[in-house]
Amino acid sequence: MLIFKRTITAIFAFIVLYFIFWFAILIIGGAIAGGIAGAQNPENARLAGEIAGRQFAQKYLTVIMISSIVLSGVCSFILTFGGILPWCRKSQ
């Protein structure tokens, strides 16, 4: 029964963490790319930043996807099989 709880929790944690990491990487990377582009072109900073953010997402899509999968997989297994969550601990 414990392995079932851990597996279900790991799957749920993987899905939630995947989307959290995905959006966090996109937001941080797009903000950095947009800030750099906006600083280089102060007249049209908003437009330049928006275009740079979109190009960042398109250029690094596979890297973002793979890193989100790896990070969420590792974190979900650490959370569930490490005994951090109370319902995933072994009873003594």
N, CA, C and O atoms as CSV, one atom per row, in Angstrom:
chain,resi,resn,atom,element,x,y,z
A,1,MET,N,N,0.818,-1.197,0.000
A,1,MET,CA,C,0.000,0.000,0.000
A,1,MET,C,C,0.861,1.261,0.000
A,1,MET,O,O,0.508,2.268,-0.614
A,2,LEU,N,N,1.999,1.192,0.699
A,2,LEU,CA,C,2.878,2.357,0.760
A,2,LEU,C,C,3.472,2.675,-0.599
A,2,LEU,O,O,3.597,3.844,-0.963
A,3,ILE,N,N,3.841,1.644,-1.356
A,3,ILE,CA,C,4.408,1.880,-2.685
A,3,ILE,C,C,3.362,2.486,-3.617
A,3,ILE,O,O,3.695,3.291,-4.487
A,4,PHE,N,N,2.101,2.102,-3.438
A,4,PHE,CA,C,1.016,2.675,-4.239
A,4,PHE,C,C,0.849,4.165,-3.924
A,4,PHE,O,O,0.704,4.983,-4.833
A,5,LYS,N,N,0.870,4.506,-2.646
A,5,LYS,CA,C,0.765,5.916,-2.250
A,5,LYS,C,C,1.935,6.733,-2.792
A,5,LYS,O,O,1.766,7.846,-3.289
A,6,ARG,N,N,3.105,6.156,-2.683
A,6,ARG,CA,C,4.288,6.863,-3.175
A,6,ARG,C,C,4.249,7.056,-4.686
A,6,ARG,O,O,4.620,8.117,-5.187
A,7,THR,N,N,3.807,6.048,-5.404
A,7,THR,CA,C,3.748,6.137,-6.862
A,7,THR,C,C,2.720,7.164,-7.313
A,7,THR,O,O,3.004,7.979,-8.191
A,8,ILE,N,N,1.536,7.133,-6.726
A,8,ILE,CA,C,0.500,8.107,-7.082
A,8,ILE,C,C,0.951,9.521,-6.741
A,8,ILE,O,O,0.741,10.450,-7.521
A,9,THR,N,N,1.571,9.681,-5.579
A,9,THR,CA,C,2.075,10.994,-5.180
A,9,THR,C,C,3.187,11.458,-6.110
A,9,THR,O,O,3.255,12.639,-6.450
A,10,ALA,N,N,4.055,10.546,-6.525
A,10,ALA,CA,C,5.145,10.900,-7.438
A,10,ALA,C,C,4.604,11.349,-8.795
A,10,ALA,O,O,5.116,12.303,-9.382
A,11,ILE,N,N,3.584,10.675,-9.288
A,11,ILE,CA,C,2.987,11.060,-10.574
A,11,ILE,C,C,2.336,12.436,-10.474
A,11,ILE,O,O,2.524,13.286,-11.343
A,12,PHE,N,N,1.576,12.643,-9.413
A,12,PHE,CA,C,0.919,13.936,-9.228
A,12,PHE,C,C,1.953,15.046,-9.040
A,12,PHE,O,O,1.820,16.123,-9.621
A,13,ALA,N,N,2.975,14.789,-8.236
A,13,ALA,CA,C,4.016,15.795,-8.010
A,13,ALA,C,C,4.780,16.085,-9.294
A,13,ALA,O,O,5.153,17.230,-9.547
A,14,PHE,N,N,5.017,15.057,-10.110
A,14,PHE,CA,C,5.705,15.264,-11.378
A,14,PHE,C,C,4.927,16.213,-12.276
A,14,PHE,O,O,5.505,17.132,-12.854
A,15,ILE,N,N,3.634,16.002,-12.396
A,15,ILE,CA,C,2.812,16.845,-13.262
A,15,ILE,C,C,2.797,18.284,-12.765
A,15,ILE,O,O,2.972,19.217,-13.549
A,16,VAL,N,N,2.590,18.464,-11.474
A,16,VAL,CA,C,2.535,19.819,-10.913
A,16,VAL,C,C,3.889,20.508,-11.047
A,16,VAL,O,O,3.962,21.657,-11.483
A,17,LEU,N,N,4.958,19.813,-10.675
A,17,LEU,CA,C,6.287,20.411,-10.752
A,17,LEU,C,C,6.722,20.680,-12.185
A,17,LEU,O,O,7.453,21.637,-12.441
A,18,TYR,N,N,6.281,19.846,-13.123
A,18,TYR,CA,C,6.629,20.072,-14.527
A,18,TYR,C,C,6.112,21.435,-14.995
A,18,TYR,O,O,6.851,22.207,-15.604
A,19,PHE,N,N,4.860,21.720,-14.711
A,19,PHE,CA,C,4.309,22.998,-15.143
A,19,PHE,C,C,4.915,24.169,-14.379
A,19,PHE,O,O,5.084,25.250,-14.943
A,20,ILE,N,N,5.236,23.975,-13.129
A,20,ILE,CA,C,5.880,25.046,-12.357
A,20,ILE,C,C,7.254,25.361,-12.931
A,20,ILE,O,O,7.583,26.527,-13.148
A,21,PHE,N,N,8.066,24.322,-13.180
A,21,PHE,CA,C,9.390,24.546,-13.752
A,21,PHE,C,C,9.310,25.108,-15.162
A,21,PHE,O,O,10.097,25.981,-15.529
A,22,TRP,N,N,8.366,24.616,-15.953
A,22,TRP,CA,C,8.196,25.084,-17.331
A,22,TRP,C,C,7.937,26.589,-17.356
A,22,TRP,O,O,8.635,27.331,-18.046
A,23,PHE,N,N,6.942,27.030,-16.610
A,23,PHE,CA,C,6.604,28.450,-16.609
A,23,PHE,C,C,7.671,29.292,-15.935
A,23,PHE,O,O,7.908,30.424,-16.356
A,24,ALA,N,N,8.318,28.778,-14.907
A,24,ALA,CA,C,9.374,29.544,-14.239
A,24,ALA,C,C,10.552,29.789,-15.181
A,24,ALA,O,O,11.085,30.898,-15.235
A,25,ILE,N,N,10.954,28.768,-15.914
A,25,ILE,CA,C,12.063,28.935,-16.854
A,25,ILE,C,C,11.677,29.891,-17.972
A,25,ILE,O,O,12.478,30.736,-18.370
A,26,LEU,N,N,10.457,29.764,-18.480
A,26,LEU,CA,C,10.013,30.679,-19.532
A,26,LEU,C,C,9.932,32.119,-19.041
A,26,LEU,O,O,10.336,33.037,-19.754
A,27,ILE,N,N,9.422,32.326,-17.846
A,27,ILE,CA,C,9.285,33.682,-17.318
A,27,ILE,C,C,10.654,34.305,-17.070
A,27,ILE,O,O,10.903,35.442,-17.470
A,28,ILE,N,N,11.538,33.568,-16.413
A,28,ILE,CA,C,12.853,34.119,-16.092
A,28,ILE,C,C,13.676,34.339,-17.364
A,28,ILE,O,O,14.274,35.402,-17.538
A,29,GLY,N,N,13.709,33.357,-18.238
A,29,GLY,CA,C,14.474,33.495,-19.481
A,29,GLY,C,C,13.930,34.575,-20.391
A,29,GLY,O,O,14.697,35.339,-20.977
A,30,GLY,N,N,12.600,34.649,-20.519
A,30,GLY,CA,C,11.992,35.694,-21.342
A,30,GLY,C,C,12.215,37.080,-20.770
A,30,GLY,O,O,12.412,38.041,-21.515
A,31,ALA,N,N,12.184,37.187,-19.458
A,31,ALA,CA,C,12.423,38.488,-18.830
A,31,ALA,C,C,13.860,38.955,-19.031
A,31,ALA,O,O,14.109,40.132,-19.289
A,32,ILE,N,N,14.796,38.027,-18.910
A,32,ILE,CA,C,16.200,38.394,-19.124
A,32,ILE,C,C,16.438,38.785,-20.579
A,32,ILE,O,O,17.065,39.809,-20.852
A,33,ALA,N,N,15.940,37.975,-21.514
A,33,ALA,CA,C,16.112,38.288,-22.937
A,33,ALA,C,C,15.411,39.590,-23.301
A,33,ALA,O,O,15.954,40.396,-24.057
A,34,GLY,N,N,14.213,39.800,-22.771
A,34,GLY,CA,C,13.492,41.040,-23.048
A,34,GLY,C,C,14.154,42.250,-22.429
A,34,GLY,O,O,14.165,43.325,-23.030
A,35,GLY,N,N,14.701,42.097,-21.243
A,35,GLY,CA,C,15.395,43.213,-20.602
A,35,GLY,C,C,16.640,43.621,-21.349
A,35,GLY,O,O,16.926,44.809,-21.494
A,36,ILE,N,N,17.379,42.643,-21.822
A,36,ILE,CA,C,18.586,42.952,-22.595
A,36,ILE,C,C,18.215,43.636,-23.907
A,36,ILE,O,O,18.840,44.624,-24.292
A,37,ALA,N,N,17.204,43.114,-24.590
A,37,ALA,CA,C,16.780,43.714,-25.863
A,37,ALA,C,C,16.202,45.106,-25.644
A,37,ALA,O,O,16.429,46.001,-26.459
A,38,GLY,N,N,15.461,45.303,-24.558
A,38,GLY,CA,C,14.905,46.615,-24.270
A,38,GLY,C,C,15.963,47.633,-23.911
A,38,GLY,O,O,15.820,48.813,-24.230
A,39,ALA,N,N,17.021,47.197,-23.253
A,39,ALA,CA,C,18.106,48.106,-22.893
A,39,ALA,C,C,18.918,48.514,-24.120
A,39,ALA,O,O,19.465,49.616,-24.167
A,40,GLN,N,N,18.995,47.639,-25.097
A,40,GLN,CA,C,19.738,47.956,-26.311
A,40,GLN,C,C,18.941,48.841,-27.259
A,40,GLN,O,O,19.518,49.520,-28.109
A,41,ASN,N,N,17.627,48.838,-27.118
A,41,ASN,CA,C,16.767,49.636,-27.994
A,41,ASN,C,C,15.761,50.407,-27.135
A,41,ASN,O,O,14.607,49.991,-27.026
A,42,PRO,N,N,16.175,51.525,-26.522
A,42,PRO,CA,C,15.288,52.217,-25.578
A,42,PRO,C,C,14.072,52.892,-26.230
A,42,PRO,O,O,13.085,53.152,-25.543
A,43,GLU,N,N,14.120,53.175,-27.518
A,43,GLU,CA,C,12.981,53.830,-28.165
A,43,GLU,C,C,11.775,52.903,-28.248
A,43,GLU,O,O,10.642,53.319,-28.003
A,44,ASN,N,N,12.021,51.667,-28.589
A,44,ASN,CA,C,10.957,50.661,-28.708
A,44,ASN,C,C,11.237,49.509,-27.745
A,44,ASN,O,O,11.279,48.349,-28.155
A,45,ALA,N,N,11.425,49.827,-26.483
A,45,ALA,CA,C,11.841,48.817,-25.507
A,45,ALA,C,C,10.783,47.742,-25.326
A,45,ALA,O,O,11.113,46.559,-25.234
A,46,ARG,N,N,9.526,48.133,-25.272
A,46,ARG,CA,C,8.472,47.152,-25.041
A,46,ARG,C,C,8.355,46.175,-26.202
A,46,ARG,O,O,8.258,44.966,-25.989
A,47,LEU,N,N,8.364,46.683,-27.414
A,47,LEU,CA,C,8.256,45.825,-28.587
A,47,LEU,C,C,9.494,44.932,-28.736
A,47,LEU,O,O,9.376,43.742,-29.029
A,48,ALA,N,N,10.665,45.507,-28.535
A,48,ALA,CA,C,11.900,44.731,-28.642
A,48,ALA,C,C,11.950,43.640,-27.573
A,48,ALA,O,O,12.393,42.523,-27.843
A,49,GLY,N,N,11.501,43.957,-26.376
A,49,GLY,CA,C,11.478,42.971,-25.304
A,49,GLY,C,C,10.507,41.844,-25.572
A,49,GLY,O,O,10.797,40.680,-25.296
A,50,GLU,N,N,9.353,42.194,-26.112
A,50,GLU,CA,C,8.351,41.167,-26.431
A,50,GLU,C,C,8.853,40.222,-27.510
A,50,GLU,O,O,8.677,39.008,-27.407
A,51,ILE,N,N,9.467,40.764,-28.529
A,51,ILE,CA,C,9.996,39.938,-29.620
A,51,ILE,C,C,11.132,39.050,-29.112
A,51,ILE,O,O,11.208,37.875,-29.471
A,52,ALA,N,N,12.012,39.604,-28.282
A,52,ALA,CA,C,13.130,38.821,-27.746
A,52,ALA,C,C,12.633,37.696,-26.836
A,52,ALA,O,O,13.191,36.599,-26.846
A,53,GLY,N,N,11.596,37.964,-26.058
A,53,GLY,CA,C,11.033,36.918,-25.207
A,53,GLY,C,C,10.426,35.787,-26.011
A,53,GLY,O,O,10.591,34.618,-25.662
A,54,ARG,N,N,9.731,36.120,-27.076
A,54,ARG,CA,C,9.160,35.074,-27.943
A,54,ARG,C,C,10.257,34.265,-28.632
A,54,ARG,O,O,10.162,33.042,-28.738
A,55,GLN,N,N,11.290,34.951,-29.095
A,55,GLN,CA,C,12.395,34.247,-29.747
A,55,GLN,C,C,13.123,33.336,-28.774
A,55,GLN,O,O,13.563,32.250,-29.150
A,56,PHE,N,N,13.252,33.769,-27.529
A,56,PHE,CA,C,13.876,32.915,-26.505
A,56,PHE,C,C,13.079,31.626,-26.341
A,56,PHE,O,O,13.653,30.538,-26.308
A,57,ALA,N,N,11.757,31.746,-26.239
A,57,ALA,CA,C,10.910,30.570,-26.043
A,57,ALA,C,C,10.968,29.632,-27.250
A,57,ALA,O,O,10.991,28.413,-27.085
A,58,GLN,N,N,10.990,30.184,-28.444
A,58,GLN,CA,C,11.034,29.348,-29.641
A,58,GLN,C,C,12.405,28.696,-29.819
A,58,GLN,O,O,12.499,27.541,-30.233
A,59,LYS,N,N,13.462,29.437,-29.506
A,59,LYS,CA,C,14.814,28.933,-29.731
A,59,LYS,C,C,15.179,27.818,-28.754
A,59,LYS,O,O,15.820,26.840,-29.139
A,60,TYR,N,N,14.777,27.961,-27.500
A,60,TYR,CA,C,15.181,27.013,-26.463
A,60,TYR,C,C,14.041,26.111,-26.001
A,60,TYR,O,O,14.048,25.651,-24.859
A,61,LEU,N,N,13.078,25.854,-26.853
A,61,LEU,CA,C,11.914,25.054,-26.477
A,61,LEU,C,C,12.293,23.645,-26.031
A,61,LEU,O,O,11.812,23.176,-24.999
A,62,THR,N,N,13.138,22.970,-26.785
A,62,THR,CA,C,13.502,21.600,-26.415
A,62,THR,C,C,14.340,21.559,-25.143
A,62,THR,O,O,14.176,20.656,-24.322
A,63,VAL,N,N,15.225,22.518,-24.974
A,63,VAL,CA,C,16.041,22.574,-23.763
A,63,VAL,C,C,15.161,22.821,-22.544
A,63,VAL,O,O,15.359,22.203,-21.498
A,64,ILE,N,N,14.197,23.716,-22.676
A,64,ILE,CA,C,13.278,24.019,-21.580
A,64,ILE,C,C,12.447,22.789,-21.239
A,64,ILE,O,O,12.242,22.486,-20.064
A,65,MET,N,N,11.968,22.079,-22.256
A,65,MET,CA,C,11.142,20.906,-22.025
A,65,MET,C,C,11.940,19.791,-21.341
A,65,MET,O,O,11.467,19.191,-20.376
A,66,ILE,N,N,13.140,19.517,-21.837
A,66,ILE,CA,C,13.951,18.449,-21.257
A,66,ILE,C,C,14.366,18.786,-19.828
A,66,ILE,O,O,14.314,17.929,-18.946
A,67,SER,N,N,14.777,20.026,-19.601
A,67,SER,CA,C,15.190,20.400,-18.244
A,67,SER,C,C,14.011,20.392,-17.286
A,67,SER,O,O,14.182,20.048,-16.116
A,68,SER,N,N,12.819,20.762,-17.744
A,68,SER,CA,C,11.638,20.702,-16.888
A,68,SER,C,C,11.277,19.266,-16.537
A,68,SER,O,O,10.897,18.980,-15.401
A,69,ILE,N,N,11.394,18.365,-17.498
A,69,ILE,CA,C,11.105,16.955,-17.245
A,69,ILE,C,C,12.102,16.370,-16.243
A,69,ILE,O,O,11.705,15.683,-15.302
A,70,VAL,N,N,13.377,16.637,-16.439
A,70,VAL,CA,C,14.402,16.092,-15.554
A,70,VAL,C,C,14.258,16.663,-14.142
A,70,VAL,O,O,14.271,15.913,-13.166
A,71,LEU,N,N,14.123,17.979,-14.031
A,71,LEU,CA,C,13.999,18.605,-12.713
A,71,LEU,C,C,12.764,18.124,-11.970
A,71,LEU,O,O,12.835,17.812,-10.781
A,72,SER,N,N,11.630,18.061,-12.665
A,72,SER,CA,C,10.412,17.632,-11.989
A,72,SER,C,C,10.465,16.154,-11.619
A,72,SER,O,O,9.939,15.763,-10.577
A,73,GLY,N,N,11.082,15.339,-12.442
A,73,GLY,CA,C,11.219,13.922,-12.114
A,73,GLY,C,C,12.086,13.702,-10.891
A,73,GLY,O,O,11.720,12.942,-9.995
A,74,VAL,N,N,13.223,14.355,-10.849
A,74,VAL,CA,C,14.124,14.210,-9.708
A,74,VAL,C,C,13.463,14.737,-8.432
A,74,VAL,O,O,13.505,14.081,-7.391
A,75,CYS,N,N,12.860,15.912,-8.516
A,75,CYS,CA,C,12.225,16.507,-7.328
A,75,CYS,C,C,11.036,15.679,-6.841
A,75,CYS,O,O,10.836,15.542,-5.634
A,76,SER,N,N,10.249,15.129,-7.757
A,76,SER,CA,C,9.097,14.337,-7.318
A,76,SER,C,C,9.536,13.049,-6.621
A,76,SER,O,O,8.915,12.638,-5.641
A,77,PHE,N,N,10.595,12.411,-7.112
A,77,PHE,CA,C,11.081,11.203,-6.441
A,77,PHE,C,C,11.732,11.522,-5.106
A,77,PHE,O,O,11.611,10.742,-4.162
A,78,ILE,N,N,12.415,12.641,-5.009
A,78,ILE,CA,C,12.987,13.035,-3.723
A,78,ILE,C,C,11.886,13.304,-2.715
A,78,ILE,O,O,11.987,12.896,-1.558
A,79,LEU,N,N,10.821,13.996,-3.151
A,79,LEU,CA,C,9.714,14.300,-2.246
A,79,LEU,C,C,8.999,13.040,-1.767
A,79,LEU,O,O,8.692,12.912,-0.582
A,80,THR,N,N,8.738,12.122,-2.671
A,80,THR,CA,C,7.916,10.972,-2.307
A,80,THR,C,C,8.711,9.834,-1.690
A,80,THR,O,O,8.289,9.274,-0.678
A,81,PHE,N,N,9.838,9.479,-2.265
A,81,PHE,CA,C,10.586,8.331,-1.771
A,81,PHE,C,C,11.612,8.704,-0.707
A,81,PHE,O,O,12.232,7.823,-0.112
A,82,GLY,N,N,11.796,9.984,-0.465
A,82,GLY,CA,C,12.711,10.417,0.578
A,82,GLY,C,C,12.072,10.497,1.946
A,82,GLY,O,O,12.768,10.693,2.942
A,83,GLY,N,N,10.773,10.351,2.013
A,83,GLY,CA,C,10.077,10.408,3.289
A,83,GLY,C,C,9.804,11.815,3.771
A,83,GLY,O,O,9.541,12.021,4.955
A,84,ILE,N,N,9.861,12.784,2.880
A,84,ILE,CA,C,9.603,14.173,3.270
A,84,ILE,C,C,8.117,14.387,3.537
A,84,ILE,O,O,7.741,15.049,4.505
A,85,LEU,N,N,7.291,13.835,2.689
A,85,LEU,CA,C,5.842,13.967,2.871
A,85,LEU,C,C,5.366,12.973,3.927
A,85,LEU,O,O,5.806,11.823,3.923
A,86,PRO,N,N,4.480,13.388,4.829
A,86,PRO,CA,C,4.099,12.515,5.944
A,86,PRO,C,C,3.390,11.228,5.526
A,86,PRO,O,O,3.584,10.197,6.170
A,87,TRP,N,N,2.581,11.256,4.475
A,87,TRP,CA,C,1.862,10.037,4.074
A,87,TRP,C,C,2.743,9.090,3.258
A,87,TRP,O,O,2.299,8.000,2.896
A,88,CYS,N,N,3.977,9.485,2.966
A,88,CYS,CA,C,4.909,8.630,2.231
A,88,CYS,C,C,5.990,8.037,3.123
A,88,CYS,O,O,6.921,7.402,2.627
A,89,ARG,N,N,5.880,8.234,4.412
A,89,ARG,CA,C,6.865,7.686,5.350
A,89,ARG,C,C,6.521,6.256,5.720
A,89,ARG,O,O,5.355,5.864,5.742
A,90,LYS,N,N,7.560,5.485,6.010
A,90,LYS,CA,C,7.339,4.127,6.484
A,90,LYS,C,C,6.836,4.176,7.921
A,90,LYS,O,O,7.325,4.961,8.733
A,91,SER,N,N,5.873,3.348,8.220
A,91,SER,CA,C,5.404,3.278,9.607
A,91,SER,C,C,6.345,2.381,10.392
A,91,SER,O,O,6.827,1.361,9.898
A,92,GLN,N,N,6.590,2.787,11.614
A,92,GLN,CA,C,7.580,2.062,12.420
A,92,GLN,C,C,6.963,1.031,13.295
A,92,GLN,O,O,7.670,0.341,14.030
